[in-house]
Amino acid sequence: MLLRKIEHFLKASGMPWTKFGRLVAHDPRLVGDMRNGRQPGEPLVRRIEAFITAYPENQHAV
């Protein structure tokens, strides 16, 4: 479900997945790894959700 939320955010914002990973986790491969089965830990899940919620262009979209 988290990956689906990320994919929706990426589509809505037009942000490249590598930039998202760098901004959220300092890891440009984050989304690619999640697409291949990586399960982030709870602290990273919270950072991802906080980033998506706080992103200015996404205030009204999510």
N, CA and C of each residue as an Amber inpcrd file, in Angstrom:
protein
   186
   0.8180000  -1.1820000   0.0000000   0.0000000   0.0000000   0.0000000
   0.8720000   1.2600000   0.0000000   1.9910000   1.2370000   0.7250000
   2.8760000   2.3970000   0.7500000   3.4430000   2.6670000  -0.6350000
   3.8420000   1.6160000  -1.3290000   4.3850000   1.8000000  -2.6770000
   3.3270000   2.4080000  -3.5930000   2.1010000   1.9940000  -3.4660000
   1.0250000   2.5630000  -4.2740000   0.8630000   4.0600000  -3.9850000
   0.9640000   4.4230000  -2.7170000   0.8670000   5.8280000  -2.3230000
   2.0360000   6.6310000  -2.9140000   3.2210000   6.0420000  -2.8970000
   4.3930000   6.7020000  -3.4770000   4.2050000   6.8730000  -4.9750000
   3.7580000   5.8230000  -5.6390000   3.5640000   5.8910000  -7.0980000
   2.5310000   6.9720000  -7.4480000   1.4730000   7.0660000  -6.6700000
   0.4630000   8.0980000  -6.8970000   1.0860000   9.4880000  -6.7210000
   1.8670000   9.6500000  -5.6640000   2.5390000  10.9250000  -5.4170000
   3.4660000  11.2870000  -6.5740000   4.2510000  10.3240000  -7.0330000
   5.1900000  10.5920000  -8.1230000   4.4500000  11.0340000  -9.3800000
   3.3600000  10.3720000  -9.6710000   2.5880000  10.7300000 -10.8620000
   1.9730000  12.1190000 -10.7120000   1.3990000  12.3910000  -9.5480000
   0.7320000  13.6730000  -9.3180000   1.7230000  14.8400000  -9.2930000
   2.9010000  14.6040000  -8.7360000   3.8730000  15.6870000  -8.5820000
   4.8020000  15.8120000  -9.7830000   4.9340000  14.7430000 -10.5600000
   5.8740000  14.7510000 -11.6720000   7.3150000  14.5950000 -11.2230000
   7.5100000  14.2270000  -9.9720000   8.8580000  14.0750000  -9.4220000
   9.4670000  12.7450000  -9.8690000  10.7080000  12.7510000 -10.3280000
  11.3710000  11.4840000 -10.6580000  11.5510000  10.6250000  -9.3990000
  11.4580000   9.3190000  -9.5720000  11.5380000   8.4290000  -8.4060000
  12.8960000   8.4880000  -7.7310000  13.9510000   8.7730000  -8.4890000
  15.2780000   8.8620000  -7.8840000  15.3860000  10.1060000  -6.9990000
  14.7740000  11.2030000  -7.4200000  14.7870000  12.4250000  -6.6080000
  13.9930000  12.2160000  -5.3240000  12.8470000  11.5440000  -5.4410000
  12.0500000  11.2460000  -4.2540000  12.8940000  10.4840000  -3.2350000
  13.5700000   9.4430000  -3.6830000  14.4020000   8.6470000  -2.7820000
  15.5160000   9.4600000  -2.1490000  16.1410000  10.3290000  -2.9460000
  17.2080000  11.1800000  -2.3990000  16.6620000  12.1280000  -1.3400000
  15.5230000  12.7520000  -1.6110000  14.9650000  13.7190000  -0.6660000
  14.4760000  13.0620000   0.6240000  13.8700000  11.9030000   0.5010000
  13.2680000  11.2430000   1.6690000  14.2940000  10.4570000   2.4770000
  15.1800000   9.7420000   1.7890000  16.0540000   8.8050000   2.5040000
  17.5230000   8.9120000   2.1230000  17.8760000   9.9120000   1.3360000
  19.2500000  10.0440000   0.8290000  19.6580000   8.7780000   0.0820000
  18.6800000   8.1600000  -0.5810000  18.9000000   6.9130000  -1.3090000
  18.1370000   6.9660000  -2.6320000  18.8240000   7.3000000  -3.7360000
  18.1210000   7.4050000  -5.0120000  17.5330000   6.0890000  -5.5050000
  17.9320000   4.9710000  -4.9280000  17.4060000   3.6650000  -5.3450000
  16.2180000   3.2010000  -4.5120000  15.7710000   4.0200000  -3.5610000
  14.7030000   3.6150000  -2.6420000  13.4800000   3.0830000  -3.3690000
  12.9160000   3.8580000  -4.2840000  11.6730000   3.4450000  -4.9520000
  11.9310000   2.2280000  -5.8360000  13.0340000   2.2240000  -6.5550000
  13.3670000   1.0700000  -7.3850000  13.4950000  -0.1950000  -6.5520000
  14.1390000  -0.0770000  -5.4060000  14.2700000  -1.2370000  -4.5090000
  12.9130000  -1.6750000  -3.9720000  12.0520000  -0.7050000  -3.6480000
  10.7170000  -1.0600000  -3.1570000   9.9110000  -1.7390000  -4.2540000
  10.0860000  -1.3050000  -5.4890000   9.4010000  -1.9580000  -6.6060000
   9.8530000  -3.4010000  -6.7530000  11.0560000  -3.6880000  -6.2640000
  11.5960000  -5.0500000  -6.3270000  11.4560000  -5.8030000  -5.0120000
  10.6250000  -5.2820000  -4.1040000  10.3210000  -6.0320000  -2.8880000
  10.8820000  -5.4990000  -1.5910000  11.6850000  -4.4470000  -1.6200000
  12.2380000  -3.8990000  -0.3800000  11.1100000  -3.4090000   0.5160000
  11.1990000  -3.7460000   1.7940000  10.2300000  -3.2950000   2.7850000
  10.9470000  -2.3380000   3.7420000  10.6060000  -1.0460000   3.6850000
  11.2800000  -0.1000000   4.5800000  10.8410000  -0.2940000   6.0280000
  11.7410000   0.0590000   6.9340000  11.4210000  -0.0090000   8.3560000
  10.4450000   1.0880000   8.7540000   9.9220000   0.9780000   9.9510000
   8.9050000   1.9160000  10.4260000   9.3790000   3.3710000  10.4460000
  10.6080000   3.6590000  10.8830000  11.0390000   5.0640000  10.8520000
  11.0390000   5.6460000   9.4280000  11.4570000   4.8630000   8.4510000
  11.4720000   5.3300000   7.0710000  10.0470000   5.4670000   6.5380000
   9.1740000   4.5610000   6.9090000   7.7680000   4.6630000   6.5000000
   7.1890000   5.9800000   7.0000000   7.4720000   6.3180000   8.2450000
   6.9680000   7.5840000   8.8010000   7.5430000   8.7860000   8.0580000
   8.8320000   8.7410000   7.7000000   9.4410000   9.8490000   6.9510000
   8.8110000   9.9850000   5.5770000   8.5660000   8.8610000   4.9170000
   7.9430000   8.8860000   3.5910000   6.5580000   9.5090000   3.6750000
   5.7530000   9.0490000   4.6160000   4.3940000   9.5650000   4.7500000
   4.3930000  11.0470000   5.1220000   5.3080000  11.4540000   5.9900000
   5.3940000  12.8680000   6.3650000   5.8080000  13.7200000   5.1690000
   6.7340000  13.2210000   4.3680000   7.1830000  13.9680000   3.1930000
   6.0310000  14.1560000   2.2150000   5.3220000  13.0880000   1.9350000
   4.2070000  13.1620000   0.9810000   3.1380000  14.1280000   1.4870000
   2.8160000  14.0610000   2.7560000   1.7970000  14.9250000   3.3340000
   2.2260000  16.3950000   3.3150000   3.4970000  16.6600000   3.5760000
   3.9870000  18.0320000   3.6820000   4.3610000  18.6550000   2.3470000
   4.4720000  17.8550000   1.2990000   4.9120000  18.3890000   0.0120000
   3.9250000  19.4470000  -0.4690000   4.3990000  20.6700000  -0.7400000
   3.4910000  21.7920000  -1.0530000   2.4990000  21.5270000  -2.1880000
   2.9440000  20.9660000  -3.2700000   2.0460000  20.7380000  -4.4000000
   1.0280000  19.6480000  -4.1110000   1.2530000  18.9030000  -3.0630000
   0.3930000  17.7600000  -2.7670000  -0.6010000  18.0580000  -1.6510000
  -0.6030000  19.2490000  -1.1350000  -1.4840000  19.5860000  -0.0200000
  -2.9430000  19.3100000  -0.3160000  -3.3690000  19.5430000  -1.5450000
  -4.7720000  19.3510000  -1.8810000  -5.0260000  18.0720000  -2.6820000
  -3.9680000  17.4390000  -3.1760000  -4.1310000  16.2700000  -4.0450000
  -4.3130000  14.9850000  -3.2580000  -3.7840000  14.9150000  -2.0410000
  -3.8510000  13.6610000  -1.2820000  -4.8910000  13.7400000  -0.2190000
